[in-house]
Amino acid sequence: MFLSLNNSPEETKKYIKQVTYHLHPTFKPNKIVVKEAPFLLSRVGWGYFDIDMELEFQPAMGLPSKMLTHGLCFDDKGKTSSVFLEVNANEDG
């Protein structure tokens, strides 16, 4: 899985500093920090479960971390989740 803003690694890293993935407790480790856009995480496993993702914004954004949840699904080649985050960027950003 990965996190991307408008399918643009450049735009993604402009706003997102890192993503922490919280996998099912059977994964060791089950907390993985990814610091490079598009914040790709790949693991081998089985079954369906929710993956919590903690987005840490770039410091210039002045925003707190945001938790998102994605339901893992393998049907029909997997699924995507879209989330709308409204951010009021300052003129310097």
Backbone as numpy.savetxt, mean C-alpha at the origin, in Angstrom:
# Nx Ny Nz CAx CAy CAz Cx Cy Cz
1.16 -8.01 -4.45 0.32 -6.85 -4.45 1.21 -5.63 -4.45
0.62 -4.49 -4.80 1.39 -3.25 -4.85 0.45 -2.08 -4.64
1.04 -0.92 -4.37 0.28 0.30 -4.20 0.82 1.31 -5.20
-0.07 1.91 -5.96 0.35 2.87 -6.97 -0.68 3.98 -7.09
-0.20 5.19 -7.29 -1.07 6.33 -7.55 -1.07 6.59 -9.05
-2.22 6.45 -9.66 -2.38 6.69 -11.10 -1.39 5.90 -11.96
-1.03 4.69 -11.51 -0.08 3.84 -12.24 1.23 4.55 -12.55
1.66 5.45 -11.66 2.87 6.23 -11.88 3.80 6.09 -10.68
4.92 5.35 -10.84 5.88 5.26 -9.74 6.40 6.62 -9.28
6.60 7.54 -10.23 7.10 8.87 -9.89 6.10 9.63 -9.02
4.84 9.61 -9.40 3.81 10.29 -8.62 3.61 9.60 -7.27
3.69 8.27 -7.27 3.52 7.51 -6.03 4.59 7.88 -5.02
5.86 7.88 -5.42 6.93 8.18 -4.46 6.96 9.65 -4.06
6.33 10.50 -4.85 6.24 11.93 -4.48 5.38 12.10 -3.23
4.37 11.26 -3.06 3.42 11.41 -1.96 3.55 10.34 -0.87
3.98 9.13 -1.23 4.03 8.03 -0.28 5.49 7.71 0.05
5.83 7.68 1.34 7.19 7.37 1.78 7.41 5.87 1.87
6.45 5.16 2.48 6.59 3.71 2.62 5.23 3.10 2.92
5.15 1.79 2.69 3.94 1.03 2.99 4.34 -0.15 3.87
3.62 -0.33 4.97 3.83 -1.48 5.84 2.66 -2.43 5.63
2.98 -3.64 5.18 1.96 -4.66 4.95 1.86 -5.54 6.19
0.63 -5.80 6.62 0.37 -6.68 7.76 -0.34 -7.93 7.22
0.43 -9.01 7.08 -0.10 -10.25 6.52 -0.72 -11.12 7.61
-1.32 -12.21 7.19 -1.89 -13.19 8.11 -0.80 -13.65 9.08
-1.15 -13.92 10.34 -0.15 -14.31 11.34 0.65 -15.57 11.00
0.19 -16.38 10.06 0.94 -17.58 9.69 2.17 -17.26 8.86
2.26 -16.05 8.31 3.45 -15.63 7.56 4.52 -15.18 8.55
5.75 -15.57 8.29 6.88 -15.16 9.12 7.93 -14.55 8.23
8.24 -13.28 8.31 7.55 -12.32 9.15 6.20 -11.94 8.55
5.31 -11.44 9.36 4.00 -11.05 8.84 3.84 -9.53 8.76
4.86 -8.81 9.14 4.87 -7.34 9.00 6.06 -6.97 8.13
5.77 -6.45 6.93 6.82 -6.15 5.96 6.73 -4.68 5.56
7.86 -3.99 5.65 7.93 -2.58 5.27 8.58 -2.49 3.90
7.90 -1.81 2.95 8.43 -1.62 1.60 8.60 -0.11 1.40
9.82 0.28 1.00 10.17 1.70 0.95 10.39 2.24 -0.46
10.04 1.44 -1.48 10.27 1.88 -2.85 9.01 1.69 -3.69
8.59 2.77 -4.36 7.41 2.71 -5.24 7.69 1.76 -6.39
6.72 0.97 -6.78 5.29 0.95 -6.45 4.93 0.11 -5.22
5.86 -0.07 -4.29 5.58 -0.75 -3.02 5.06 -2.17 -3.24
5.79 -2.90 -4.06 5.44 -4.26 -4.46 5.78 -5.26 -3.35
4.84 -6.16 -3.08 5.06 -7.25 -2.14 4.56 -8.53 -2.77
5.41 -9.55 -2.77 5.04 -10.84 -3.34 5.42 -11.93 -2.36
4.47 -12.80 -2.05 4.69 -13.93 -1.15 3.91 -15.13 -1.68
4.35 -16.33 -1.33 3.64 -17.55 -1.70 2.83 -17.99 -0.49
1.57 -18.30 -0.72 0.71 -18.75 0.36 -0.56 -19.34 -0.23
-1.52 -19.59 0.63 -2.80 -20.11 0.17 -3.90 -19.51 1.02
-5.10 -19.47 0.46 -6.26 -19.00 1.20 -6.52 -17.51 1.00
-7.68 -17.12 1.48 -8.13 -15.74 1.38 -8.04 -15.09 2.76
-7.57 -13.87 2.80 -7.56 -13.11 4.05 -7.39 -11.63 3.72
-7.67 -10.80 4.69 -7.50 -9.36 4.51 -6.06 -8.98 4.80
-5.54 -8.08 4.00 -4.21 -7.54 4.22 -4.36 -6.07 4.60
-3.88 -5.72 5.79 -3.88 -4.33 6.22 -2.61 -3.67 5.71
-2.75 -2.45 5.25 -1.62 -1.69 4.73 -1.59 -0.34 5.43
-0.44 0.01 5.96 -0.26 1.31 6.59 0.56 2.18 5.65
-0.06 3.25 5.14 0.61 4.18 4.24 1.22 5.28 5.07
2.52 5.51 4.87 3.18 6.63 5.50 3.49 7.64 4.40
2.94 8.84 4.56 3.12 9.88 3.55 4.49 10.54 3.70
4.94 11.15 2.62 6.18 11.92 2.67 6.04 13.03 3.71
7.11 13.37 4.44 7.03 14.39 5.48 6.46 15.73 5.00
6.79 16.11 3.77 6.30 17.38 3.23 4.78 17.45 3.15
4.13 16.28 3.13 2.66 16.26 3.05 2.03 16.68 4.37
2.72 16.46 5.48 2.18 16.84 6.78 0.94 16.06 7.16
0.83 14.81 6.70 -0.34 13.98 6.96 0.01 12.80 7.85
-0.94 12.38 8.69 -0.69 11.17 9.49 -0.78 9.92 8.61
-0.28 8.82 9.13 -0.38 7.55 8.41 -1.84 7.19 8.19
-2.10 6.39 7.17 -3.45 5.98 6.82 -3.47 4.46 6.70
-4.43 3.82 7.37 -4.60 2.36 7.28 -5.63 2.03 6.21
-5.29 1.07 5.36 -6.19 0.57 4.33 -6.24 -0.95 4.46
-7.33 -1.55 3.99 -7.46 -3.00 4.00 -7.83 -3.48 2.60
-7.13 -4.54 2.16 -7.40 -5.15 0.86 -7.73 -6.62 1.09
-8.86 -7.05 0.56 -9.25 -8.46 0.65 -8.56 -9.27 -0.42
-7.67 -10.16 -0.01 -6.93 -10.99 -0.96 -7.88 -11.95 -1.66
-7.78 -12.03 -2.98 -8.66 -12.86 -3.78 -7.90 -13.38 -4.99
-8.09 -14.66 -5.31 -7.42 -15.27 -6.45 -8.37 -15.56 -7.61
-9.66 -15.32 -7.44 -10.64 -15.58 -8.49 -10.40 -14.67 -9.69
-10.59 -15.20 -10.88 -10.47 -14.41 -12.11 -9.19 -13.58 -12.17
-8.06 -14.20 -11.87 -6.74 -13.56 -11.91 -6.57 -12.48 -10.84
-7.30 -12.59 -9.75 -7.15 -11.65 -8.64 -8.08 -10.46 -8.77
-7.94 -9.53 -7.85 -8.77 -8.34 -7.90 -7.96 -7.14 -7.46
-8.45 -5.97 -7.82 -7.83 -4.72 -7.40 -8.79 -3.98 -6.48
-8.23 -3.11 -5.70 -9.03 -2.23 -4.84 -8.63 -0.81 -5.17
-9.61 0.05 -5.32 -9.34 1.46 -5.54 -9.84 2.24 -4.35
-9.02 3.18 -3.91 -9.37 4.02 -2.77 -9.17 5.46 -3.19
-10.12 6.29 -2.84 -10.01 7.71 -3.15 -9.55 8.43 -1.90
-8.36 9.03 -1.95 -7.86 9.83 -0.86 -7.78 11.27 -1.34
-8.49 12.15 -0.70 -8.43 13.56 -1.07 -7.39 14.23 -0.21
-6.39 14.81 -0.87 -5.28 15.46 -0.19 -5.17 16.88 -0.71
-5.12 17.81 0.19 -4.92 19.20 -0.19 -3.43 19.50 -0.16
-2.79 19.39 -1.31 -1.35 19.62 -1.41 -1.07 21.10 -1.35
0.01 21.47 -0.62 0.39 22.87 -0.57 1.10 23.26 -1.86
1.27 24.55 -2.06 1.87 25.02 -3.32 3.34 24.65 -3.45
4.03 24.39 -2.31 5.43 24.02 -2.35 5.63 22.56 -2.73
4.59 21.71 -2.56 4.73 20.26 -2.80 4.59 19.97 -4.23
